[in-house]
Structure formats: structure tokens, C-alpha cells
């Protein structure tokens, strides 16, 4: 007698596994072959959960570039103020900060005094489409020595970039609040229209928001580094906060290097000071 369920069965169709899952599974199997005697594959489960948390996620900042009028002056200022050191292969217009998190560079331009951000995305082609659909501009993704990127502008004229997260070569997730002196510990987006910003980046990057402590202030949920935005600015600008070990000493170094700084003030989340460098670029210091 024929099986009455035969007509309900469908042929087995091979599918491509999720690339992130495949990369993690492969890494786990590779580690399994090197386990010491007496250990089992199940012993890897805790390590796997830790490694998941350590990987960059869509919407995280994977690179930040400080845009300044004179990169040589900026390198000297931040070297004195924050102790930054720089790579050996820097060009006349750029610097690469050694050991900072997330990865930080400098770029000489007269377009703006701001922090240019590059965001990780899981599917860069789809993200490019979302930028364009949301009223922004996005260049075709190009393969560079460091990965696949697209240069973009949002619907209020803010330049940024997208970076394709590669499951076969996972990008480590940076600390949420910086981990050492000189790291970026917080990023504030000052924008003319916060509702438009929330709609645009919510659609492009999947950002979620919750109200902040000030009027028209918003906290971006679960991104690294921690980030927020404030509406009502005359012109959009991205302002970083740098983590410091001793804010009183850091304030004195900023002033001695030709910058300006308010006196340190206790906030609910840190002791902070609002500063400008010797070329007028805004930033904050934070002792956590």
C-alpha cells in the first residue's frame, strides 16, 4: 500500500548556510582537532558564546577618521594631549593611530571638522540600496586592501562609509566604552533633525533608539562604541569622547598644546570636559 504521506513530501533542496554560522562552525571544528587529551567538543560551547560577543555587528563603528585642516598639527596635538602614536607608512594627508579602539585615523581636509565613521554591515549591496532608498547617496562597493567599502552621504549631508563584515575573516568588536587611555568611549551625533536621522539610520543600519537625558537627545541601543544623537544643531557634526585615565592632567595637556577645555565636571556616567583642539575641532574627555 503506498504511503499516503508521499504526496506531502518535497525534494531535498540544498541551501547555502548562514555565512556567520558557517564561519563559526568551521572555526569550532578546527579547534576540535587540536583539543588536548580528555577534552570534548562540548567544552568549546563557552568559548563560542564569548567569541560571538566579540565579533562586530551591523551598525557598529569599525573605523573612525578624524577630519582636520592640517594633519601634521593634529598629530602633534593629539600626541601631546592623548599620547597617540602613529604608523610608519602614513602619507602627507593621513595618519594611522596605533593601538586605538576602534581603529582611528586622521585625514586632512577643509570640508569639515568632524569624525567620519565607517559602519559594519552584513550585506553591503542591500545596505547601499537602503541608503539610496532613504534619500542618501551611496557609491558602488569597491574592494580595498582592507575590505569591501562604499562611501556614502546621508539624507542630511553627513558623509560616512559602509564596510562589509566578512564571516570568513571576522572583525573583532571594539569596546563599548573604550578600554584604555586615548580610545573613543562615546560618539555624539549633533544633527539638525533628529527624527530624520533616526529614520534614516534605523532603516540603513537597524539602529534602535531610546530617549536620552536631555530634550531631543537619543541613545543608540547596543552599538560599539556607545553612541547618541542630539537634534537642533545648525550644522551636523560628529563629536567623539576620548577615554582618559586622569582627566585633570588631560585637561592641562589639552590647554598646554594650544586647545581649550572646560574644567572637569561630574556627570552621572563619568567625569567629563568639553574641549577643542588647536584647530577648532570639538571633542570631549571622559574619565570613567
Phi and psi in degrees as a GROMACS rama.xvg file:
@    title "Ramachandran Plot"
@    xaxis  label "Phi"
@    yaxis  label "Psi"
@TYPE xy
-62.7746  147.732  UNK-2
-72.3592  119.117  UNK-3
-64.2826  -15.3568  UNK-4
-88.5353  -4.40455  UNK-5
-57.652  -40.154  UNK-6
-68.7334  -17.4655  UNK-7
-88.7625  -14.129  UNK-8
-79.3006  146.079  UNK-9
-116.756  152.322  UNK-10
-60.579  151.198  UNK-11
-74.8204  122.293  UNK-12
-114.897  116.69  UNK-13
-62.0492  141.896  UNK-14
-128.366  157.161  UNK-15
-78.8351  129.026  UNK-16
-71.0677  159.319  UNK-17
-56.0315  126.977  UNK-18
-62.2216  -36.0164  UNK-19
-66.0025  -44.3923  UNK-20
-60.5821  -42.9812  UNK-21
-62.4682  -41.5231  UNK-22
-65.234  -40.7293  UNK-23
-69.3651  -39.5112  UNK-24
-63.6719  -43.4621  UNK-25
-61.3079  -44.7674  UNK-26
-62.3441  -37.4984  UNK-27
-67.4488  -40.9198  UNK-28
-65.7718  -38.7236  UNK-29
-63.3213  -40.0889  UNK-30
-67.4872  -32.4846  UNK-31
-61.7571  -33.2695  UNK-32
-72.3727  -13.5941  UNK-33
-110.862  12.1952  UNK-34
-63.9603  143.751  UNK-35
-69.0504  161.738  UNK-36
-59.9411  133.619  UNK-37
96.8496  -16.8274  UNK-38
-86.2242  155.703  UNK-39
-122.128  164.393  UNK-40
-60.7613  -33.2375  UNK-41
-63.2589  -20.2833  UNK-42
-66.3717  -14.0398  UNK-43
-85.0902  -8.08735  UNK-44
-61.9411  -39.5019  UNK-45
-66.8964  -43.1129  UNK-46
-60.0166  -38.5655  UNK-47
-63.0871  -42.3819  UNK-48
-64.1822  -37.4691  UNK-49
-66.9559  -40.9025  UNK-50
-68.0187  -33.1879  UNK-51
-58.96  -44.1421  UNK-52
-68.4665  -22.79  UNK-53
-88.1289  -2.86325  UNK-54
-93.5353  141.134  UNK-55
-60.176  143.559  UNK-56
-114.717  162.943  UNK-57
-58.6135  131.663  UNK-58
96.9512  -13.6949  UNK-59
-71.1874  150.621  UNK-60
-82.0784  119.865  UNK-61
-103.436  -13.0461  UNK-62
-156.962  141.194  UNK-63
-131.746  132.877  UNK-64
-120.451  121.277  UNK-65
-82.5086  114.099  UNK-66
-89.1438  122.792  UNK-67
-139.049  156.005  UNK-68
-69.1436  -36.7195  UNK-69
-132.875  107.321  UNK-70
-70.2926  -30.8175  UNK-71
-64.9559  -45.4839  UNK-72
-62.5673  -41.7014  UNK-73
-63.7082  -42.0173  UNK-74
-61.19  -42.0692  UNK-75
-66.233  -42.6741  UNK-76
-62.8063  -52.8045  UNK-77
-73.0162  -24.1995  UNK-78
-63.64  -42.9667  UNK-79
-73.2149  -40.8634  UNK-80
-79.0433  -39.6319  UNK-81
-117.3  -7.25375  UNK-82
79.3865  17.4506  UNK-83
-64.4249  142.797  UNK-84
-121.417  164.16  UNK-85
-130.742  155.947  UNK-86
-67.3151  165.28  UNK-87
-84.9706  -15.4964  UNK-88
-108.132  25.8908  UNK-89
-71.2475  150.728  UNK-90
-94.4725  -179.937  UNK-91
-64.7196  -26.2771  UNK-92
-104.79  -0.309007  UNK-93
-141.779  158.798  UNK-94
-139.226  151.256  UNK-95
-119.885  118.361  UNK-96
-77.886  126.956  UNK-97
-79.38  125.958  UNK-98
78.1187  3.52114  UNK-99
-78.6236  155.67  UNK-100
-130.751  131.396  UNK-101
-63.7758  -179.627  UNK-102
-56.5175  125.293  UNK-103
-120.395  138.229  UNK-104
-131.926  178.872  UNK-105
-129.55  147.583  UNK-106
-139.084  130.899  UNK-107
-84.5703  119.776  UNK-108
-158.533  151.012  UNK-109
-100.988  8.87103  UNK-110
-69.435  -39.8071  UNK-111
-166.584  155.498  UNK-112
-100.1  97.5609  UNK-113
-158.118  177.265  UNK-114
-108.424  113.163  UNK-115
-83.6234  131.165  UNK-116
-116.896  143.11  UNK-117
-117.528  122.108  UNK-118
-104.233  139.101  UNK-119
-75.5989  140.675  UNK-120
-137.402  149.631  UNK-121
-77.2527  -35.0236  UNK-122
-133.148  101.125  UNK-123
-70.9595  -33.4516  UNK-124
-63.9415  -43.7849  UNK-125
-66.1429  -37.6739  UNK-126
-66.1196  -38.8835  UNK-127
-60.0157  -43.5803  UNK-128
-61.0489  -39.4492  UNK-129
-67.385  -37.529  UNK-130
-59.2871  -48.8643  UNK-131
-66.5202  -41.7415  UNK-132
-64.0728  -28.4474  UNK-133
-85.9455  6.47433  UNK-134
94.016  4.69128  UNK-135
-95.5606  -174.643  UNK-136
-119.431  142.727  UNK-137
-146.561  128.328  UNK-138
-77.4826  159.096  UNK-139
-61.896  138.015  UNK-140
-58.3496  138.153  UNK-141
-127.275  147.89  UNK-142
-90.0949  120.453  UNK-143
-110.345  170.034  UNK-144
-57.2694  -25.796  UNK-145
-99.7899  -2.01962  UNK-146
143.18  -173.321  UNK-147
-95.8831  126.125  UNK-148
-134.955  159.2  UNK-149
-135.154  127.898  UNK-150
-86.9438  132.517  UNK-151
-134.777  167.346  UNK-152
-137.703  132.792  UNK-153
-80.106  -176.01  UNK-154
-78.2263  1.22321  UNK-155
-118.753  15.2765  UNK-156
88.9699  11.6922  UNK-157
-88.3882  124.037  UNK-158
-78.3001  142.631  UNK-159
-158.766  178.851  UNK-160
-138.236  156.548  UNK-161
-110.998  143.237  UNK-162
-127.809  128.871  UNK-163
-77.4464  113.567  UNK-164
-68.9459  127.743  UNK-165
-107.239  114.604  UNK-166
-64.965  -27.2561  UNK-167
-78.8882  -15.6658  UNK-168
-140.998  72.4434  UNK-169
-59.7806  143.305  UNK-170
-91.0926  125.195  UNK-171
-62.7662  146.325  UNK-172
-83.3717  131.983  UNK-173
-72.5808  165.888  UNK-174
-65.6108  149.06  UNK-175
-67.7392  -34.7149  UNK-176
-132.138  27.4553  UNK-177
74.6035  154.443  UNK-178
-126.411  -14.1274  UNK-179
-150.334  167.345  UNK-180
-53.9749  128.633  UNK-181
95.967  -12.0489  UNK-182
-71.0044  156.726  UNK-183
-76.2632  123.431  UNK-184
-106.269  -18.5328  UNK-185
-161.245  149.167  UNK-186
-128.064  128.109  UNK-187
-113.62  126.88  UNK-188
-98.2777  110.464  UNK-189
-92.5234  120.2  UNK-190
-134.05  153.204  UNK-191
-65.3248  -42.2592  UNK-192
-130.177  102.569  UNK-193
-69.4675  -31.3121  UNK-194
-64.4433  -42.144  UNK-195
-65.2644  -40.885  UNK-196
-62.8591  -44.4237  UNK-197
-64.1908  -40.7335  UNK-198
-65.429  -43.6958  UNK-199
-65.9483  -54.3353  UNK-200
-75.9821  -23.8645  UNK-201
-63.2555  -39.8587  UNK-202
-77.2674  -42.9758  UNK-203
-74.3669  -44.5941  UNK-204
-110.396  -8.63525  UNK-205
78.6462  17.0304  UNK-206
-61.745  143.509  UNK-207
-118.997  149.66  UNK-208
-128.971  151.517  UNK-209
-135.472  150.098  UNK-210
-58.3812  142.431  UNK-211
-91.7056  -164.382  UNK-212
-86.8386  -14.1556  UNK-213
-117.359  163.105  UNK-214
-61.9045  132.682  UNK-215
57.1276  30.4584  UNK-216
-106.026  143.528  UNK-217
-140.269  137.81  UNK-218
-97.8586  131.137  UNK-219
-82.9397  126.813  UNK-220
-81.7092  135.246  UNK-221
53.6819  54.4806  UNK-222
-127.816  157.466  UNK-223
-122.905  132.647  UNK-224
-64.9694  166.724  UNK-225
-55.7578  142.081  UNK-226
-144.281  156.015  UNK-227
-149.827  173.899  UNK-228
-142.093  153.359  UNK-229
-133.142  129.938  UNK-230
-88.5082  170.168  UNK-231
91.9179  5.0152  UNK-232
-73.3861  146.146  UNK-233
-68.0107  -35.6116  UNK-234
-140.426  138.746  UNK-235
-68.443  137.325  UNK-236
-153.459  146.912  UNK-237
-109.066  125.333  UNK-238
-121.301  122.017  UNK-239
-87.9693  157.249  UNK-240
-111.658  130.899  UNK-241
-103.339  134.366  UNK-242
-74.8824  134.731  UNK-243
-132.719  152.062  UNK-244
-80.5456  -35.6884  UNK-245
-136.279  100.825  UNK-246
-70.2219  -32.1281  UNK-247
-63.3104  -43.7159  UNK-248
-67.4552  -38.1663  UNK-249
-65.5573  -40.097  UNK-250
-60.6302  -42.8354  UNK-251
-64.3959  -37.1869  UNK-252
-67.8522  -39.4938  UNK-253
-59.1222  -47.3047  UNK-254
-66.558  -40.2812  UNK-255
-66.3995  -28.7603  UNK-256
-84.2187  0.937344  UNK-257
102.255  3.86991  UNK-258
-92.7234  -176.387  UNK-259
-122.373  154.454  UNK-260
-156.889  141.244  UNK-261
-73.5631  165.314  UNK-262
-69.9712  148.628  UNK-263
-58.4258  141.072  UNK-264
-134.248  139.069  UNK-265
-77.2565  124.119  UNK-266
-111.891  167.437  UNK-267
-60.2045  -26.0825  UNK-268
-106.465  -15.456  UNK-269
-177.764  171.544  UNK-270
-93.5855  124.729  UNK-271
-128.219  161.576  UNK-272
-143.675  141.933  UNK-273
-98.8989  128.707  UNK-274
-132.598  164.677  UNK-275
-132.661  148.951  UNK-276
-82.0043  -174.421  UNK-277
-76.4645  3.65667  UNK-278
-118.556  8.73105  UNK-279
89.7613  10.9824  UNK-280
-83.7795  127.903  UNK-281
-78.8404  147.454  UNK-282
-163.011  168.779  UNK-283
-119.044  156.22  UNK-284
-110.179  143.505  UNK-285
-138.626  125.009  UNK-286
-105.49  115.696  UNK-287
